[in-house]
């Protein structure tokens, strides 16, 4: 009887240890991915890499201001389109599988000014694509602060709507589900201000959506 009970106890111990092991592994994954606690408190490593600029705004071989003809030559005809008007400018949205492109009228043609990516088939500048680790993506850009919401900055997010800020304003900040990069052009009197924006959404420590645009603010 004693031997049989010992065998049963050993099986229970094995099951218990397995469950504990799984819990520990899941907890570690959550901590690493920034989902356990506040991601802005995850310590970053400082570097002197380049800040975000419009040179990062691309979709594979397509660049900011690529034309309709160039887009359709590279990607083919879109599955569907949508037209709308904003601030007296006409826009067209092109829909592909895992990709939405936004084009704005530009001297009698239409040019690429925005993209929304949800498929790993497409990459942007610095060879970034869906599925990349969020910390690896952050480290491809300048890191000025090890902790906190801001990753680097010369102005805060308030500068986007502050008419008193006339200089080129740039910054990056993070929270528990996304990282955003901004680069606002210097203000030239009488002209609308352009703002370049790059947003990475992530889940379980990996990028699951990329949105970029460079348009009038």
C-alpha positions as CSV (number, residue, x, y, z in Angstrom):
1,X,0.0,0.0,0.0
2,X,2.8,2.4,0.9
3,X,4.5,2.0,-2.5
4,X,1.2,2.6,-4.4
5,X,0.6,5.8,-2.4
6,X,4.2,7.0,-3.0
7,X,3.6,6.6,-6.8
8,X,0.4,8.5,-6.6
9,X,2.1,11.3,-4.6
10,X,4.9,11.5,-7.1
11,X,2.4,12.0,-9.9
12,X,0.7,14.8,-8.0
13,X,4.0,16.4,-7.3
14,X,5.0,16.3,-11.0
15,X,1.7,17.8,-12.0
16,X,2.0,20.6,-9.4
17,X,5.6,21.3,-10.5
18,X,4.5,21.5,-14.1
19,X,1.7,24.0,-13.3
20,X,4.1,26.1,-11.2
21,X,6.7,26.0,-14.0
22,X,4.1,27.2,-16.6
23,X,3.0,30.0,-14.3
24,X,6.6,31.2,-13.9
25,X,7.3,31.1,-17.6
26,X,4.1,33.1,-18.4
27,X,4.9,35.6,-15.8
28,X,8.4,36.1,-17.2
29,X,7.0,36.5,-20.7
30,X,4.6,39.1,-19.5
31,X,7.3,41.1,-17.7
32,X,9.6,41.0,-20.8
33,X,6.8,42.1,-23.1
34,X,5.9,45.1,-21.0
35,X,2.4,43.8,-20.2
36,X,3.1,43.2,-16.5
37,X,3.4,46.7,-14.9
38,X,4.0,49.9,-16.8
39,X,6.0,49.7,-20.0
40,X,7.2,53.2,-19.6
41,X,9.2,51.9,-16.5
42,X,11.0,49.3,-18.5
43,X,14.6,50.6,-18.7
44,X,15.9,51.3,-22.1
45,X,19.6,51.5,-23.3
46,X,20.7,55.0,-24.4
47,X,22.1,55.3,-27.9
48,X,23.0,58.0,-30.5
49,X,21.0,56.6,-33.4
50,X,19.1,59.0,-35.8
51,X,15.7,60.4,-34.8
52,X,12.6,59.6,-36.9
53,X,12.4,61.5,-40.1
54,X,10.3,61.3,-43.3
55,X,13.1,59.1,-44.8
56,X,11.5,56.3,-42.6
57,X,8.2,56.6,-44.3
58,X,8.1,53.8,-46.8
59,X,6.3,50.6,-47.7
60,X,8.8,48.2,-49.3
61,X,10.1,50.0,-52.3
62,X,7.5,52.7,-52.2
63,X,8.4,56.0,-50.6
64,X,6.5,59.1,-49.3
65,X,5.1,60.9,-52.4
66,X,5.2,57.8,-54.6
67,X,2.6,58.3,-57.3
68,X,-0.5,56.3,-58.1
69,X,1.2,54.8,-61.2
70,X,4.3,53.8,-59.1
71,X,2.0,52.2,-56.4
72,X,0.0,50.2,-58.9
73,X,3.1,49.1,-60.7
74,X,4.6,47.7,-57.5
75,X,1.4,46.4,-55.8
76,X,-1.1,46.0,-58.6
77,X,-4.7,47.4,-58.6
78,X,-6.1,47.7,-55.1
79,X,-8.9,45.5,-53.9
80,X,-11.0,48.5,-53.2
81,X,-10.7,52.3,-52.9
82,X,-12.3,55.1,-51.0
83,X,-12.4,58.9,-51.8
84,X,-12.8,61.8,-49.4
85,X,-12.0,65.4,-49.0
86,X,-10.1,67.0,-46.0
87,X,-9.1,70.6,-45.7
88,X,-10.0,71.3,-49.3
89,X,-7.7,68.5,-50.5
90,X,-9.0,65.3,-52.2
91,X,-7.7,62.0,-50.9
92,X,-7.9,58.3,-52.1
93,X,-7.4,55.3,-49.9
94,X,-6.1,52.1,-51.5
95,X,-6.9,48.8,-49.8
96,X,-4.7,45.7,-50.2
97,X,-4.5,42.6,-48.0
98,X,-2.9,43.8,-44.7
99,X,-2.3,47.3,-46.1
100,X,-4.1,50.6,-46.5
101,X,-2.4,53.4,-48.4
102,X,-3.5,57.1,-48.3
103,X,-2.9,59.3,-51.3
104,X,-3.5,63.1,-51.5
105,X,-3.9,65.1,-54.6
106,X,-0.6,66.6,-55.7
107,X,-0.2,68.8,-58.8
108,X,-2.8,67.0,-61.0
109,X,-1.9,63.5,-59.6
110,X,-2.1,61.7,-56.3
111,X,0.8,61.0,-54.1
112,X,1.4,58.7,-51.1
113,X,1.1,60.5,-47.7
114,X,0.1,57.7,-45.3
115,X,0.1,53.9,-44.7
116,X,-1.5,51.4,-42.3
117,X,0.3,48.0,-42.2
118,X,-0.9,44.9,-40.5
119,X,0.9,42.2,-42.5
120,X,4.6,41.1,-42.3
121,X,4.7,41.2,-46.1
122,X,5.5,44.9,-45.9
123,X,8.3,46.7,-44.2
124,X,9.1,50.4,-43.6
125,X,12.4,52.3,-43.2
126,X,15.1,50.6,-41.0
127,X,13.8,47.2,-42.1
128,X,11.0,47.3,-39.5
129,X,7.9,45.1,-40.0
130,X,5.0,43.4,-38.2
131,X,6.2,40.8,-35.7
132,X,9.4,42.6,-34.7
133,X,10.2,42.8,-31.0
134,X,9.1,46.2,-29.6
135,X,12.4,46.8,-27.8
136,X,14.4,46.0,-30.9
137,X,12.3,48.5,-32.9
138,X,12.8,51.2,-30.2
139,X,16.6,50.6,-30.3
140,X,16.7,51.4,-34.1
141,X,15.9,55.0,-33.2
142,X,17.6,57.5,-30.9
143,X,17.1,56.7,-27.2
144,X,17.8,59.6,-24.9
145,X,15.9,58.6,-21.7
146,X,16.2,55.2,-20.0
147,X,12.8,55.5,-18.2
148,X,9.6,57.5,-18.5
149,X,7.2,58.1,-21.3
150,X,9.5,60.1,-23.5
151,X,12.2,58.2,-25.4
152,X,13.8,61.4,-26.8
153,X,12.6,65.0,-27.4
154,X,13.3,68.6,-28.0
155,X,9.7,69.5,-27.3
156,X,6.8,67.8,-25.7
157,X,3.6,66.5,-27.3
158,X,1.9,69.9,-26.5
159,X,4.1,71.4,-29.3
160,X,1.8,69.8,-31.9
161,X,-1.0,72.2,-31.0
162,X,1.1,75.1,-29.7
163,X,1.2,78.0,-32.3
164,X,4.0,79.6,-30.3
165,X,6.4,76.8,-31.2
166,X,7.9,77.9,-34.5
167,X,11.0,75.6,-34.6
168,X,11.2,72.1,-35.9
169,X,9.7,69.9,-33.1
170,X,10.5,66.2,-32.6
171,X,9.9,63.7,-29.9
172,X,9.0,60.1,-29.2
173,X,7.0,58.6,-26.4
174,X,5.7,55.2,-25.3
175,X,2.9,53.7,-23.2
176,X,1.6,50.3,-22.5
177,X,0.3,49.6,-26.0
178,X,2.1,51.8,-28.5
179,X,5.2,53.8,-29.4
180,X,4.8,57.1,-31.3
181,X,7.3,59.2,-33.2
182,X,6.7,62.8,-34.4
183,X,8.6,65.3,-36.5
184,X,6.9,68.6,-37.0
185,X,8.2,71.0,-39.6
186,X,9.3,74.5,-38.6
187,X,6.5,77.0,-39.0
188,X,6.6,79.2,-42.1
189,X,4.2,82.1,-41.8
190,X,1.2,81.8,-44.1
191,X,1.8,78.1,-44.8
192,X,0.2,75.0,-43.2
193,X,2.4,73.0,-40.9
194,X,3.3,69.4,-41.9
195,X,3.7,66.7,-39.3
196,X,5.4,63.4,-39.9
197,X,4.0,60.7,-37.5
198,X,5.0,57.0,-37.0
199,X,3.0,54.8,-34.7
200,X,3.8,51.2,-33.6
201,X,1.1,49.3,-31.8
202,X,2.1,46.1,-30.1
203,X,0.9,43.1,-28.1
204,X,2.9,40.5,-26.2
205,X,6.0,42.4,-26.9
206,X,5.8,42.3,-30.7
207,X,4.6,44.9,-33.2
208,X,1.1,44.1,-34.6
209,X,0.3,47.4,-36.5
210,X,2.3,50.2,-38.1
211,X,0.8,53.5,-39.1
212,X,2.6,56.4,-40.6
213,X,1.7,59.7,-42.2
214,X,3.1,63.1,-43.3
215,X,0.4,65.6,-43.9
216,X,-1.0,69.0,-42.9
217,X,-1.7,69.4,-39.2
